[in-house]
Amino acid sequence: MTDKKLHVAVVFGGRSGEHEVSLMSARSVLSVLDPAKYEVTQVGITHEGTWLTGGDVLDKFENDSTEGLLPVIISPDPSERGIFVLEGISGLRKWADIDVFFPVLHGTFGEDGTIQGLFELADVAYVGAGVVGSSVGMDKGVFKDVMVANHIPVVDTLVVLRGEIEKEVHRVIEQAEKLGGYPLFTKPANLGSSVGVTKCNNRSDLQEGLMEASSFDRRVLIQKGIQNAREIEVSVLGNDDPIASVPGEVLPSREFYSYESKYIDGTSGLVIPAQLPEETKELIREYAVRAYKAIDCAGMARVDFFVEKDTDRIHLNELNSLPGFTKISMYPKLWEASGLPYNKLVDRLIELAMERKADRDRTSHLYRRQE
């Protein structure tokens, strides 16, 4: 870090079913940004997709208010690395020069490569994975195909389209049942925080779960349930040379690690470090880093696994490139248990964003033909 204060824009909210989770994560991140190191601008994105800045943006968003906030945009012009407020029909006014953007966004339009593409066009530094790492990590169907290609064990999965569910739901159900016996899980391909996830114990549940998941995404996963499984999570940090934290175990308070048990009642237990044989823990950490590198992830990710209780057989479930940052979130808790406290973790993520930007600046975008 330099002696000059870095101007950090923390971006939160968004057009996603995980909007409220984003606000909780942003609250935690903002609370530890050292004012001696950083000048901070808050940028909130409404459910409708309007970008707003001004004073106390997060407080207003938490109270469903946008009073007094100013509409703002990021310029895709690399010569103008900052944010601009919109002033009616008169045009734009530069609001702030930004050194690094810190997206605290989960789900669609935040974790799926879309906002990362905007940051790339604007040629700015930003925390987290790039376009490819974000989009592949977000799409659970594509991600599983990449894991299979890299010989990393995953849960048996079927991907179907919303149109197939609407036109031929009974055929989809028959295909799903070929994965194995119930329970099966249905989930949107491009959401996280267990939004839209249903545990299906019979055909009726499966049909309802398919409809629920398809309301959130045009691509739906049907996943075989792993009986008698433990839920193990690992945090990964870094760019070209990522490292993995100690693994932790989730003890769901409900039938599975649902949205409510993650963010509403907070009753699910966390065991850190997970009580597993050393060789199993090391293999989980190895798989996590391999998965991270396979999709060209950067900055951070939380990688989730199922481990069969009877055999210790490992199944990689998914990778989250912008994991939750709330006070009860697993990602920072695992790093704290590994010796990296929350405030230092945030500092390191900003450093990694600046390092990634410096590396991108080395790439030539001009070709001069040799005479």
C-alpha positions in Angstrom: 0.0 0.0 0.0 1.2 3.5 -0.7 1.3 6.5 1.6 -1.4 8.2 -0.5 -5.0 7.4 0.5 -6.7 5.1 -2.0 -10.2 6.2 -3.0 -12.4 3.1 -2.8 -15.9 2.9 -4.1 -17.9 0.3 -2.3 -20.8 -0.9 -4.6 -23.7 -2.7 -3.1 -27.4 -3.6 -3.5 -28.2 -4.6 -7.1 -30.8 -6.2 -9.3 -30.6 -9.6 -7.6 -32.5 -11.8 -5.3 -29.5 -11.4 -3.0 -29.9 -7.6 -2.7 -30.6 -7.6 1.0 -27.6 -10.0 1.6 -25.4 -7.5 -0.3 -26.5 -4.7 2.1 -25.5 -6.8 5.1 -22.1 -7.6 3.6 -21.5 -3.9 2.7 -22.2 -2.9 6.3 -19.4 -5.2 7.5 -16.9 -4.1 4.8 -17.6 -0.4 5.4 -17.1 -0.8 9.1 -13.5 -1.9 8.8 -12.2 0.4 6.0 -9.5 2.4 7.8 -10.1 6.2 7.2 -6.3 6.7 7.6 -5.8 4.5 4.5 -8.9 5.0 2.4 -11.3 7.6 1.2 -14.6 5.9 0.7 -17.5 6.5 -1.6 -20.7 4.5 -1.3 -22.6 3.5 -4.4 -25.9 1.8 -4.0 -27.8 0.0 -6.9 -31.5 -0.2 -6.4 -33.7 -3.3 -7.2 -34.5 -1.6 -10.5 -30.9 -1.0 -11.4 -30.5 2.7 -10.7 -27.0 3.6 -9.4 -27.0 6.2 -6.6 -24.4 8.0 -4.5 -24.3 10.8 -1.9 -24.4 10.8 1.9 -25.2 7.7 4.0 -26.3 5.6 1.0 -26.3 2.3 2.9 -28.4 3.7 5.8 -31.0 5.0 3.3 -31.0 1.7 1.3 -31.5 -0.3 4.6 -34.5 2.0 5.3 -35.9 1.7 1.7 -35.2 5.3 1.0 -33.4 7.1 -1.8 -34.1 10.6 -0.7 -31.4 13.1 -1.4 -29.3 10.6 -3.4 -27.8 11.4 -6.8 -27.9 9.2 -9.9 -24.4 8.2 -10.8 -22.7 6.3 -13.6 -19.2 4.8 -14.3 -17.8 6.1 -17.5 -16.6 3.2 -19.8 -14.0 5.7 -21.2 -10.6 4.7 -19.8 -9.5 8.3 -19.9 -12.1 9.1 -17.2 -11.5 6.7 -14.4 -14.2 7.8 -12.0 -17.9 8.2 -11.3 -20.2 10.9 -12.6 -23.5 12.3 -11.3 -26.3 12.9 -13.8 -27.6 16.5 -13.8 -30.9 16.4 -15.6 -30.6 17.2 -19.3 -27.5 19.3 -18.8 -25.2 16.4 -18.8 -22.6 14.9 -16.4 -20.5 16.2 -13.6 -17.4 14.4 -12.3 -18.1 13.3 -8.7 -15.0 11.4 -7.7 -11.8 9.9 -9.1 -11.8 6.2 -8.0 -8.6 4.1 -7.5 -10.4 0.8 -6.9 -14.0 -0.4 -7.0 -15.1 -2.9 -4.3 -18.2 -4.7 -5.5 -20.1 -6.2 -2.6 -22.7 -7.6 -4.8 -24.0 -11.2 -4.9 -25.9 -12.9 -7.6 -27.0 -11.6 -11.0 -25.6 -8.4 -12.4 -22.9 -8.4 -9.7 -21.2 -11.8 -9.4 -21.8 -13.1 -12.9 -19.3 -11.1 -14.9 -21.6 -8.3 -16.0 -20.3 -5.5 -13.7 -16.8 -6.9 -14.1 -17.2 -6.3 -17.9 -18.1 -2.7 -17.2 -15.0 -2.3 -14.9 -12.8 -3.8 -17.7 -14.2 -1.4 -20.3 -13.5 1.5 -17.9 -10.0 0.1 -17.3 -10.3 0.4 -13.5 -9.0 -1.7 -10.6 -11.7 -3.8 -8.9 -11.9 -6.4 -6.1 -12.5 -10.0 -7.1 -12.5 -12.2 -10.2 -12.6 -11.0 -13.8 -15.3 -11.6 -16.4 -14.5 -15.3 -17.1 -13.9 -16.3 -13.5 -17.1 -14.6 -12.3 -19.3 -15.9 -15.1 -18.1 -19.5 -14.9 -18.2 -19.5 -11.1 -21.7 -18.1 -11.2 -23.2 -20.6 -13.7 -23.3 -23.8 -11.8 -23.9 -25.9 -14.9 -20.9 -24.6 -16.8 -18.8 -24.7 -13.7 -19.5 -28.4 -13.1 -18.6 -29.1 -16.7 -15.2 -27.4 -16.2 -14.7 -29.3 -13.0 -15.3 -32.6 -14.7 -12.8 -31.6 -17.5 -10.3 -31.0 -14.7 -10.9 -34.3 -13.0 -12.4 -32.8 -9.9 -15.2 -34.8 -8.4 -18.7 -33.1 -8.4 -22.3 -34.0 -7.5 -24.3 -35.7 -10.3 -26.3 -32.9 -12.0 -28.8 -32.3 -14.8 -29.3 -28.8 -16.4 -32.6 -27.9 -18.0 -34.1 -24.8 -19.5 -37.1 -22.8 -18.3 -38.8 -23.5 -21.6 -38.4 -27.3 -21.2 -40.0 -27.1 -17.7 -42.9 -25.0 -19.0 -43.5 -27.3 -22.0 -42.5 -30.8 -20.9 -42.3 -30.8 -17.1 -43.2 -34.5 -16.9 -40.3 -35.4 -19.2 -38.0 -33.3 -17.2 -39.0 -35.0 -14.0 -38.4 -38.4 -15.6 -34.9 -37.3 -16.7 -34.2 -36.0 -13.2 -35.2 -39.3 -11.5 -32.5 -41.0 -13.5 -29.9 -39.2 -11.4 -31.0 -41.5 -8.5 -33.5 -41.7 -5.7 -34.9 -38.8 -3.8 -34.1 -36.4 -2.3 -33.1 -34.2 -5.3 -32.3 -30.5 -5.2 -33.5 -27.9 -7.6 -31.7 -24.5 -7.9 -31.3 -21.6 -10.3 -28.0 -21.9 -12.3 -27.1 -18.3 -11.6 -27.9 -17.4 -8.0 -26.4 -17.9 -4.6 -27.2 -17.6 -0.9 -29.5 -20.6 -1.4 -32.1 -18.3 -3.1 -34.6 -20.4 -5.1 -33.2 -23.8 -3.8 -35.6 -26.5 -2.9 -35.1 -29.9 -1.4 -37.4 -32.3 -3.2 -38.5 -35.6 -1.5 -41.0 -36.7 -4.1 -42.4 -35.8 -7.6 -44.7 -33.2 -6.3 -41.9 -31.4 -4.5 -39.8 -31.7 -7.7 -42.4 -30.0 -9.9 -42.8 -27.2 -7.4 -39.0 -26.8 -7.0 -38.6 -26.6 -10.8 -41.1 -23.8 -11.0 -39.5 -22.0 -8.1 -36.0 -22.2 -9.5 -37.1 -21.2 -13.0 -38.6 -18.0 -11.7 -35.1 -16.9 -10.9 -33.2 -18.1 -14.0 -33.8 -19.6 -17.4 -31.3 -22.4 -16.6 -32.1 -24.7 -13.7 -30.0 -27.4 -12.0 -31.4 -30.6 -10.7 -28.8 -32.1 -8.4 -28.6 -35.6 -6.8 -28.8 -35.4 -3.0 -25.8 -36.8 -1.2 -27.1 -38.9 1.7 -25.4 -38.7 5.1 -23.1 -35.9 3.9 -21.2 -33.2 5.7 -21.1 -29.6 4.3 -17.5 -28.4 4.2 -16.4 -25.0 3.0 -12.9 -23.5 2.2 -12.0 -19.9 1.6 -9.5 -19.1 -1.2 -7.5 -15.9 -1.5 -5.0 -14.6 -4.2 -4.5 -14.0 -7.8 -1.9 -16.2 -9.7 -0.8 -18.0 -6.5 -3.9 -18.5 -4.4 -3.9 -20.0 -1.0 -6.7 -21.9 0.8 -7.8 -21.5 4.4 -8.5 -24.2 6.9 -11.8 -26.0 6.1 -14.9 -25.4 8.1 -18.1 -27.4 8.6 -21.6 -26.1 8.4 -24.2 -27.7 10.7 -27.5 -26.6 9.2 -30.3 -25.8 11.6 -32.9 -26.7 8.9 -33.1 -29.5 6.3 -30.3 -27.9 4.4 -28.2 -24.7 4.5 -31.0 -22.4 3.4 -31.2 -18.7 2.9 -33.0 -18.4 6.3 -30.4 -20.3 8.2 -27.6 -18.3 6.6 -29.0 -14.8 7.0 -32.3 -14.6 9.0 -32.2 -16.8 12.1 -28.4 -17.3 12.1 -28.9 -20.6 13.9 -26.7 -22.9 11.8 -23.6 -24.0 13.6 -20.1 -23.6 12.2 -17.2 -25.8 13.2 -13.8 -24.3 12.4 -11.6 -26.1 11.7 -13.7 -29.0 10.5 -13.0 -32.3 12.3 -11.7 -34.4 9.4 -8.7 -36.6 8.8 -5.7 -34.6 7.8 -5.4 -36.2 4.4 -9.1 -35.3 3.6 -8.6 -31.7 4.7 -5.5 -31.4 2.5 -7.3 -32.9 -0.5 -10.2 -30.5 0.0 -7.8 -27.5 0.0 -6.1 -28.9 -3.1 -9.4 -29.3 -5.0 -10.4 -25.7 -3.9 -7.2 -24.2 -5.3 -7.4 -26.3 -8.5 -11.0 -25.2 -9.1 -10.1 -21.6 -8.5 -7.3 -21.7 -11.0 -9.3 -23.7 -13.5 -11.8 -20.9 -14.0 -9.2 -18.1 -13.7 -10.6 -16.8 -10.5 -8.9 -13.9 -8.7 -9.1 -12.0 -5.4 -11.3 -14.4 -3.5 -13.8 -17.3 -3.5 -15.5 -19.7 -1.2 -15.5 -23.3 -2.4 -18.2 -25.6 -1.0 -18.0 -29.4 -0.7 -20.0 -32.4 0.4 -18.1 -35.1 2.3 -19.8 -38.5 2.7 -19.7 -39.4 6.4 -19.1 -43.1 6.0 -16.4 -43.0 3.3 -15.0 -39.4 3.5 -15.6 -39.3 -0.3 -15.4 -35.7 -1.5 -17.8 -33.9 -3.9 -17.1 -30.3 -4.9 -20.5 -28.5 -5.0 -19.9 -24.9 -6.1 -17.6 -21.9 -6.1 -18.7 -18.5 -5.0 -16.5 -15.7 -6.4 -18.1 -13.0 -4.3 -19.0 -14.8 -1.1 -21.0 -13.3 1.8 -19.1 -10.8 4.0 -21.7 -10.5 6.8 -20.6 -11.0 10.4 -21.8 -14.6 10.3 -20.4 -15.4 6.9 -18.1 -18.3 6.5 -15.6 -16.7 4.2 -14.1 -14.2 6.7 -14.5 -16.6 9.6 -12.3 -19.2 7.9 -9.6 -16.6 7.3 -9.8 -15.4 10.8 -9.3 -19.0 12.0 -6.3 -19.2 9.6 -4.7 -16.1 11.1 -6.0 -13.3 8.9 -8.4 -11.0 10.7 -11.3 -9.3 9.0 -9.8 -5.8 8.6 -6.5 -7.3 7.2 -8.5 -9.5 4.8 -10.2 -6.4 3.4 -6.9 -4.7 3.0 -5.4 -7.7 1.2 -8.4 -7.9 -1.2 -7.8 -4.2 -2.2 -4.1 -4.9 -2.6 -4.9 -7.9 -4.9 -7.2 -5.7 -6.9 -4.4 -3.2 -7.5 -1.9 -6.0 -8.3 -4.4 -7.5 -10.9 -4.8 -4.0 -12.5 -1.0 -3.6 -12.7 -0.8 -7.0 -14.4 -3.6 -6.0 -16.9 -1.7 -2.8 -17.7 1.2 -5.0 -19.0 -1.1 -6.4 -21.8 -0.8 -4.8 -25.2 -4.0 -4.0 -27.1 -2.2 -2.8 -30.2 -0.7 -4.9 -32.9 2.0 -3.5 -35.1 2.8 -5.7 -38.1 6.5 -6.3 -38.6 7.8 -4.9 -41.9 
